[in-house]
Amino acid sequence: MRVRVAVVSAVALALPLSGCGAGGGEAAAAGSEPAAAAPEVSAATAAPNPSEPGRCHTPDLTVTINETPGGGAAGHHGETLTFTNVSAQACTLEGYPGVSFVTGDEGDQVGAEFAREGDPKKITLKPGDSARSDLLLPDPGAAKCKATETRGFRIYPPDETAAIFVSSPQQACAEKDKGVAKVHPLAT
């Protein structure tokens, strides 16, 4: 079983968004690692209702990836992203992470951002708790597309503009209209 740990990166707020809760788009980031910059220190933001925790922010989370045994379909394989709350407070996640393949030292996006599939629900993570998001990744040969070597994934937690890079070298489709991977909403 493979497990990779993420590098948390703060991406300038002026850059376009990728994986916010409901929308798309992709931010380009410069640095020695894809989307690398100095991490910001943050705690979960308090919600207007003091009994409800605020949403999780990028620095509140770590992300790891594992292959999903039996999680694929014909011409695909499955992997699971695990988001862990490393802050000292409970926080919430709702929606889909924004996910794309990246390559090169600058974290250039390869192909399309992942398509969203499934119904999101709001979840609360206490300190140390985890949530998961399943990925369905096409085999470039089965998708009949131009295969490109990638370094891993750029991941935006829902409603965040700072990305997390997760190393996972593999091939992905370079075309934006072929072999589009899928991401499922965060769940416990």
PyMOL commands that set and color helices and strands:
alter all, ss='L'
color gray80, all
select helices_A, chain A and resi 58-60+140-143
alter helices_A, ss='H'
color red, helices_A
select strands_A, chain A and resi 4-8+61-67+76-85+91-93+98-103+108-110+115-116+123-125+130-138+147-156+164-173+182-183
alter strands_A, ss='S'
color yellow, strands_A
deselect
rebuild
show_as cartoon
